[in-house]
Amino acid sequence: MGKSLDQSALQLELNQLRQQRDNLQYRLQQAQQKPVATIAPSATPPDVKRERECSNLVLQFSQTGDQKVKERMLQVCD
C-alpha cells in the first residue's frame, strides 16, 4: 500500500509541475505579444540646463579670457 501512495503523490506532483509549466508558457506567450511601452525622455529641468551652461562658460572663460564670456558667466552662474 505504501508504494502506491508514493506513486500517487509523485503523480500528483508531476501533474502540478506540468500545469505550472503550461501556465508559465502561456504567460510568456502573452508577454511576448504585448507591445513594449517606451518611456518618453523627460525634458531637462531648467536648473540642470543652467548648471551646464555655467560650467561651459567657466571653462570657456578660463581658456579664452573673453570679456563677453565673463559677462554671460556672471549672469548665468549664481
HUTAGI-V920319 format. One line per field, one symbol per residue. phi: phi as a letter, one per 30 degrees, with the letter a starting at -180 (. if undefined). psi: psi as a letter, one per 30 degrees, with the letter a starting at -180 (. if undefined). burial: # if it has 9 or more other ideal C-beta (glycine too) atoms within 8 Angstrom, else .. A space follows every 10 residues. Layout:
BEGIN
phi: ???
psi: ???
burial: ???
END
This chain:
BEGIN
phi: .ddddddddd ddddddddde eddddddded dddddddccd dddddedddd ddddeddddd dddciddddd dddddddd
psi: eeeeeeeeee eeeeeeeeee eeeeeeeeee effkkkkkkk klkkkeeeee eeeeeeeeee efeegkeeee eeefeek.
burial: .......... .......... .......... .......... ........## ..##..##.# #.......## .##..#..
END
